[in-house]
C-alpha cells in the first residue's frame, strides 16, 4: 500500500485543491473521535448495560459541539467536488450520448455505496444469526441498534448527489441567490414549525438546511466565497442569537430526551452553525495549503482518503467492541465523567483506533473505485430515470435502517421515517434494490472520466 500511496501522491495534478481533501478526512475523523469520546457505557447493579451520552451527563460540554459537529464541512466539501465532477462529465460525454446523470450517480456513489452495502450485509447477517440462535445480551442488543445510526449521513449525502444537477443549474443562473432561497426556505420552515405548529413541516429542513450547505460548495468551486470572515461571523452570531432567544438547544448534535433537536430534523440554528464552520475553515485555507505542500503530509492525506468511508462505517463497531471485551473480562466500568472515567479515555480510544484499523484492513478493498467503460452514444435513454429511482430507493432504505437498526429483524420492529413506518428487512431491501439500479444504470450510460473523480 505504501508504494501505491506514494505513487498517487506524486501524480497529484498541480491544480488539485488539496485542502478540500484534507477537509474531507478531517471532518470524518472529527466525527469518529467525537463519537468515541461522547459514548458512555455503564453496567448497573442489576447487570443491565446502558449506553449514554457524555454531553447529557455534563451539559456544560455541549458548547464543544459548536466545533466538533463538523458534518456541515463534509457536505460543503461534497458540493465542491460534485460541481467539478458533474461539469467534467458533461464536457467529456459524447454528443448525443447516454445519460450523464446516471453515469454521474454511479461514479460518485461507488466509494460510498459499496462499502455501505458490505457493512449492511455483514451486520444484517450477524443480527439474523444472533436472533436465530437465541443469543444476545444488553450490550449486544444496544449495539445492533447503535451501529446503524451513522447511516443517516449516507442517506443525506445520497440526496445531495441526486440533487446536484438541478441545484447546480440554479447556482449557475442565480449564484448566491440560489443559496439565499434555500436559507429563506429553511427559516420559513422553522417559523411554520415553532410559531404556527404546522405538523410535519420540520422534515423539509432535511433538504433545505443540508442542501444550503451543499450549495456553499458550489460557490467555493467557482471562487465566490471571497469573504469567509463575513460568513463565519454572520453564522456564529445567528446561531448564538437563535439559541439564546429562541427555542433552540445549545447542543448542535441530538441529545437523549430533548424536546427540540438541532439535528433531527435540522433547524435554522444548525444552518447558521454550518455557515460559521464553512467560513472558519476557509479562513484556514492559506496556512493549511502551505502545510499540505509537504510530501509526507500529503501522502498521509491521500492514504486517509482511501479508507475514510470504511473507517467511518465501522468506528462504532470498534468502540462498542472494546466495551464488549471489557464487560466480558469483568473489568469494572467507572461512573461516567468521573476522574477514573476520564483517565481511561485515552486507553479506550487507542483500543478503538486499533480495532478500527483491523476492520479497515478487512474491508478497505470495497472502497476502491472500480474501472468502468467510457460513455457511448448508444447508451440507453432510460438509464437516467432508472438511476433516479435507484438513488431514491437507496436513500430511503439507508435512512430507514439508520432509524430502526439491525435488531428485531424477524420481529417486525419498526421506526418512523418522516410519516411512514419502516422495518429493517424492508429498509435493507430498498437499499439493496436501489444500489443495484444505480449500478446497472451507470454501467449502461458509461463512467465518469478518471480526471473528473474527486
Order of alpha helices (4+ residues) and beta strands (2+ residues): alpha-alpha-beta-beta-alpha-alpha-alpha-alpha-alpha-alpha-alpha-alpha-alpha-alpha-alpha-alpha-alpha-alpha-alpha-beta-beta-alpha
